[in-house]
């Protein structure tokens, strides 16, 4: 156990700096479509298991559709999800195929550096628990804009919140759709465009007919399958080494070209400012992701919201530990097996196939088929959550609250939601096809940067600062959005690699180091510059908001804690 204890000790040391020493595994995974994708032979086992999952989840959608009668049912599953169920659903929403395939691939390539990713992705959760969960649940109803606009002018605040939410959803969704096409092309041997159409149709069905109830249970099932699959994969891998971590790590060190260097951090901290900037985006972006924030409204009260975050933190942490071990297992069992290598000595397919090749090595076609189907199912769960968040921003925040000024009936609002869901699905499919083969890594980082810079400052300031005003929310929200998108365009990733200018204007790959402070600065400047009757009334309502946020009195569902 000495090697495992050494890793744990190093991980503990890294914990305090992990948030500023990470890069998104989703980014690494999303970048793989730029590599030539090698189709695998048609895997009947994987396809059959995937079809079983699809049939089962469509049955859940039918069941949920019969129980979805009101707007509350559609947006929040009627607030009847338990803390544990919501924790599982958050896990299913947050842990994507990028995490499973990306982290294990990074560990396979560079060893210990992959552990930094695993630790870092958890850093955002304490922020959500300590600062947002209780107050968000007590102040909001369907979307986080409900909480922000509690004492502010709903029109302009909801408009900027909806635009920012749609921006985050769109960027994240494109990356997921491109990943879906590359994944099914690699795993199932089917054409890329088929994957885009299949995912688009399923996400529309889940959200349009089943709403949040169906989406929640799809995410719960997917999380359960992923946790079960990774556990079995780790146990099967350890069985080859007498269930000894020491022997597994020793074998990995002996085989890997870097040898003992894979047990220490190296490459991922080579560019400190870029790493710090991306770390900031990931830490604070978690507190601004609209599809994650929506999950707090599916539980009956603030206590359940806290419980769901604690469950999610434990489950997600366990998952990342498993994926790290899987990466070392792939080094030990796959990297030296010629049946998994091409003529150049590299993994068949792409490096993201490391975990799935390991599944085949220790469990044959059955395990490979199961993990392949689960990996693809994760995308369905994530895109369903993103779609309902985007549809809610349009139907609830823009249509019902801004255009209709709260006078829209539930039937009309739900009709707008269905139309929006269809539109988002079609746009996602079209953009997924357009971006085939493109490096969309920057879109994942940009989604987190926008969430951190445009959504998080506005949400936090609205809850904690008495002098916060509508102008502050609008200026801070727009400034965070424009600066995060603008600086990303001026960075090397877009300005040089995509637009082909000779030199980048902005030196960092991620803008959050600058755009997040700009978001807070906009909130502050906008608020202190507004002292009219509206601002005075908004400040006067802070005490009322504070009582509501602490007690839940008047909140939808239950006021109990």
N, C-alpha and C positions, 0 to 999 in steps of 0.2 A: 504493500500500500504506500510505500515511500514516494513513488512518482505521483500518485494521486494527491497525497498530502502536500507535496511540493507545489503542484498546480493550484490546489485550494489556497495555499498560503500566498502564492503570487497573485492569485485572483483577488484575495482580500486586500492586498496592497494596492492593486489596480483600481479597486472599487471607487475610491475617492476621485480618481482621475479618469475613470472610464467614460464619463459623460463628455469629456473633451478629448478623448483619444479613440474615437470610434468613427466608422463610416458605415452606412446602411448596408446590410447584406442584400437588401432589395436592390440597391444600386449596383452591386457587383453582379447580381443575377440578371438584372434588366439589361446589362451591357452585353450579355452573351449572344443575342441575336446578330451582332456584328460579325461573329465568328461563323464560318460555314457550318450549317446544321446538317449533320449526317443522320438520315432516317434509319431507325432500327427496323428489323424485320417486323412485319405485322404481328403484334402480340395479342392473340385471341384472349388469353387469360385476363390481361389488363382491360381490354375492351369490355369483356363480359362483366367484370367487377364494376367498372365504371357505369355500365348500363343498369346494373342492379342498384347502384347508389342513386342514379338519376330517377329510376322508377320509384324508389322508396321516397325520395324527397318530393317528387311530384305528388305522391299520395299524401304526404304531409301538407303540401300546398292546398290540395283539395279539402283536406280536413280543416286547415286554417281558414280557408275561404268561407266555409259554412259558419265559422265563428267570428268573422270579421264584419261587423255591422255598423260600427260607429267610427268617427275619426280617431278616437282614442284607441280603438282596437287596431286600426290600420297603422297609426304612427308609433304607438308604444305598447302594442299587444295588451291594451287595457290596463297596463301597470300591474299585471298579475304574475310577472316572472320573479321567481325567488332569487335570493342573493347568489346561491350556488349555481343555479341555471344561468343567471346573467354573467357570472364569472366565467363559466364555460363558453357562453356565446361571445364574450369579449375576447377570450382566448382564440376562438375560431375566427373572429373578425380581425384580430391583430396579427396572428401568426399565419403568414401566407406561405405559398410554395417558395417564395423568395427566401424566407427564413430557413425552411427545411433544406432546400437544395443549395441555397447560397452560403449559409454558414458552414455546412459540412464540406462544401467545395473549397471554401477559404481555409478551413483547417487542413484539408487534404493538400492544399498548395503550400501553405506556410506555417502550419502547426499552431503554436500558441496564440498567434495573432488573431485567429478565429475566436478564441475565448474572449478577447477584448470586445468583439462584436456582441457576443452572447450577453456579457455583463452589461454593456452599454445600453442595450435596448430596454433594460429594466429601469434605468435611471429616471425616466420620465414618470413612472408610476407613483413614486412617493410624492412628487409634485401634485399629481392629480388627486391623490388621497388627502394630502394635508391641506391643499388650498381650494380645491374645486368641488369634490364629490358631493358633500353635504349641501352646500349652498346652491349648487347647480340643480340638484334634485328638488329642493324646496322652492326655488324661485321659478323654475321653468316648467313647461308643460309638454311640448313636443320637440322643440329645437333649442339650441343654446341661445339663439336670438331672443327667445322668450325671457330668459334670465337677464340678458343685457338690456333689453328695453323695458324692464319692470318699472323703472322710475324715469325713463327717458322718452323722448319723442319717437314713437314706434316707426313712423314712416322712413326717415333717413337712416335710422339705426338698423332696421331690418333689411333695408336695401343693400347697405354695404356688407352686412353679415351674410346675406344670401349670395351676393356676387363673390365674396371671398370663399364661401363654402363651395359654390359651384366650380370655382377655379381649382381648389384643392381636389375635389372629386374628379374633375376632368383630367388633371395631370396624373393622379394616382390610377385612374381607370385606364388611361392609354397604356401605361406601363404594364398593368395587369393583363390587358387584352393582347399586347404584343408577346408577353410572356406565355400566355395561354396558347397562342399559335405556335410559338417555338417549341413549347413543351409537348403538345400533342403531335407535332410533326416529328419530334425526336423519339418520343416514347411509343406512339401507336402506329407510326408509319403512314399517317393520313395527311392529306394536303392541309397547308396552313389556313387557307380561307375557310375550310370546313370547320376548323376549331373556332374561328371568330364567329361564324354564324350560329354554331351550337351554343357557345357561351352566351351570345346575345339573346337567343331565344329563351334559354333557361332563366337568365336573370330577369327578363321581362315577365315570364310566367310566375316566378317566385314572388316578385314584388307586386305586380299588378293584381293578382288574385289573392295571395296569402298575406300581403303586407308584412308588418314587423313580426307577427306571430310565426309565419312560415320562415321568414329570414332567420329569426332567432333559433328555431329548431334545426334548420339546415346548418347553422353555425355550431350548435351544440353537438350534433352528430359528427360533423367534420372534425371538431376538436377532439371528441372521444376517439375517433378512428385514428387521428394523427398521433395522439398520446399513446394509444395502444400499440400502433405500428412501430413507433420509434422505440418504445420499451422492448418489444419483442426483438427488434433488430439489434439493439444493444446487447440483450441477453444472448442471442444467437452468436454475435461476434465474440463476446467474452467467453462463450463455451469453447471456442477454438483455442483459448489460452488458459484453460482450467479456471475460468472466472477470476483471473488475476489481472488487476489493472497494471501492476508492475510489468508483467510479461507482455501485455498488449502495447504499452508505451515503449517498452524496450524494443519490441519488434518494429514499431513505427520509426523509432530513432535509427535503428540499424538499416532500414530500407530506404528512408527518405534521403534525397541528395544532399540536404542541408544537415542531416544527422542531428547532433545534439542542439543545434541552433533552433530547431523547431519548438523547443521547450522554453523559449524566451521571446519576449516582444522585440520586434525589429521594424519591418517595413511600414507598418501602419502608422507609426509616429514619425515618419521621415519628413513630413511637411507639417509642422506644428500648427501654424495659423489656419490652414485649410482644414486640418483635422479638428481643431477647436471650433471652427465655424460650423462644420457639419455636426459636431457633437451638440452644439447649442441648438441647432435646428431640430435634432432628434429628441433632445430632452424636453424642450418647451413646446415643440410641435405636437407631441402627444396630447398636451392640454388644449390643443386647438383643432384636432381632427374632428370634423363634424360627425362622421359615422361612429366614432368612439363616444363622443359626448352624448349622442342620442340614446345610447344604451342606458344612461342613468335614469331616463324617464320610463323605462320599462319595468322598474321595480316599484313596490308600493310605498316606500318611505326612504328617508335618509339612511337609516340603519342598514337597510338592504343594499343601498348604494355603496356604503362603506364595505359591507361584507362581500359584494361582488368584486370590488377592486382587490381586496385581500385574496380572494380565491383566484382571481386572474393573475395576480402577481406570482403566487405560488405555482400555478399551473404553467405559466409562461416561463418562469425561471427553471422549472423542471424540464420543460421541453428543450430549452437552450442547452442545458447540461447534456441531455441525451444527444442532441445534434453535434455537440463538440466531440463526444466520445465516438459517434458515428464517423466523424472525419478522421480520427486517429485509426479507427478500425479499417476504413477504406485504404489508408496508407499501408497498413500491415497486410491486408488480405487481397487488395485489388491492384495496387500500383506495380506489383511484380508479377502479376498473372497475365501472360501474353494473350489469353482469350478475351481480355477486356481492353487491350491496347491496339492501336492502329500501327501502320507500317513505320510511323515516325516515333513510336513509343509513347504516344499520348493516349489519353482515355478516348475510347470510341464515343462518338456523339460530341459532347462538350464536357468541360470540367464539372459542370453542375450535375452530371450523371454519376458522380462518385458515390452518393448514397444509394442510388438505385442499382448500380453495379454491385455494391456491397450486399444489397438485399438479395440479388441473384446468387452471389457467391455463397451466402450462408443459408439461403432458404429456397433456392431454385426458382423456377418460373412462377410458382404460386406466390411466394413472397415478393418477387419482382412485380408481378401483376397487381398485387394488393397495394404496395407502396406507390406504384405508378398511378393507379386509380385514385388513391388518397391525395397524392400531390396535385392532380388535376382538379379533384373535388375542392381542394382548398381555394382555388381561384374562384369557383362558383360561389363559395360562401363570402369571400371578400368583395367580389363585384356586386353581389346582392346587397350587402351592407352599404357600399358606396352609392348604389343606385337609389336606395330608399332615402339616403341622406340628401342626395341631389334633388330628388323629386319633392321631398318635404320642404326644402329651401324655396323651391318655386311655388308650390301650391299653398303652403301655410304662411311663409314669410312674405313672399311677393304678391301672390294673388289675393289670398284671404285677408291678410293684415294690411298690405299697402294699397293695392288697387281697389279692393272692396271695403277697406277700412273696418274690418271685423264684421261686415254685414253679409258675408257669404254663408249659405247654408252648407251643412256637412256633405250632402249629396253632390252639390256642385264642386265643392273642394276636392272630394275624392275623385270626381271625374277628371278634374285638372291634374290630379296626381297620376292617374292612369295614363293620360295623354303625355305627361312629362316623362313618365317611366318609359313609354314606347319611344319617345324622341331620344332620350338618353341612350337607350339600348341601340337604336339605329346609328346614332353618332359614334358610339363606342365601337361598333362593328366596322363602320366606314374608316374611322381613324386607325383602328387596329390593322386593317388591311393596308392603308396608306403608309403606315409606319413600319411595315414588314421589313426586317433586315436592318432597321435603323437602331443606333445606340440611343435608347430612351432612358439611360441611367439618370441623366440630369433631371428628368421629370419627377422621379421619386424624391430626390433630394429637394427639388423645388416645391413639391407638395408639402413636405415637412417645413420648409422655410416659410412658405406663405402662412401655414397654420400657426407657426411660432411668431411670425412678425405681424400678421394682420388680425388673427383671431384671439390669440392668447392675451396680448396686452389689453385689448378692449374688454374681454371677459373678466380678467383679473381686476382691472381698475374699476369696472362697474360694480364689483362686489365689495371692494375694500376701501375705495377712496371716496370720501364724502363729497368732495368738490368736483367730482367727475360729471361732465355734462354731455349733452347730445353732440355739440360741436366737437368735443374731445373724442368721442367715439367715432365720428365720421372722419375727422382729420387723421386720427391714429390708424383707423382701419384702412383708409385709402393709401396713406403713406406707407404703411407696412406692406400692402399688396404691390404698389408700384415699385417700391425700392427692391423688394425681394425678386420680383420678375425682371425688373430692369437690370439689376446687377448680375443676375444669372445670364441674361442675354449678352452682357458685356464681358463675361468671363471667357476663359479659354475654351470651355466645353462647347459653347454656342458660337462665340464671336470668331474663333479660329477653326475649330473642328467642323462646324456646320456651315457657317457663313463664309469661311475661307479668307478672312482678313489675316494679315500677317502677324499682328500682335494683339493680345488681349488688353482691353482698357482696364478691366477690373482684375486684380491679380489672383483672387481666391476662387476655388471651385464652388464653394457654398457661400451665399450672401448673408447668412443669419448673424454673423458677428457684427455686422453693420445695420442690417435691416431690422433686427429685433430692437436695438436701442432707438432706431428711428421711429418704430411703431409706438414705443412708450413716450418718446419725445413729442410725437404728434398728439397723443392723448393728453399730455400735460399742457402743451401750448394751446391746443384747442379749448381746453377747459378753463384755464386761467384767463383767456381772452374773452370769455363769455360771462357777462354779469347782468344780463337782462332779466326780466320777469320769469322767463322760462327756466333759466339757469338757477335762479333763486328757488323756484318751486321744486326743481329736481333735487337740489341739495337738501331741501327741507324734508323730502320723502326718504332720505337715507335711513333715518331711524326706523321707519316703518319697514323698509326693505331689510334692515339688519335683523329685526325681530322675526320676520318671516323666514329669513335664511337660516336662523338659528333654531327656531322652534318648528317650522313647517306648518304653522297655523294658517289655514287657507290654501295650502298646496293641494294639488290634485292627488287623489288617492288617500293617503293617511298622514296624519300629523304626528303620529307616534314615533318615538325613537327607541 
